[in-house]
Amino acid sequence: MCFFGTQIKNTLTCVFLARIIILNEVIIVKNLKKLRDEHNLTQQQMADIFGLQRPTYTRYEKGERQPDFETLIKISDYFNVSVDYLLGKEEKKSSTEEPIIIRRLRKGTDKMDKKQQEKMMNLLKLSFEGLFDEDD
């Protein structure tokens, strides 16, 4: 009997499946830590963002626990990467080149009324003088 709790007659098949699972865990761990480091976030901040307890998130990075599919989707949406990237199925982080700050601004403005959007645009214009045309 294989350690997966199923009857597998071929020992090599069992070893092969175990290696795939271990490799997948290593890739998820590496990609989670890489994304967190790239965005200068702590494990506590990651846990807060995704509605997790810090020890749960820490277990993800240690490879002691795997995120469920819902959490993988939250992580991929937040960082604008595909779930396939998180799982190591593709090298490319995302299908779009839109920076994360633009995604967050876009998401935030969707929740604003017209007056709040105008106020934000005025603040951006003041903060980044000369970068915005009046026609935009």
Order of alpha helices (4+ residues) and beta strands (2+ residues): alpha-alpha-alpha-alpha-alpha-alpha-alpha
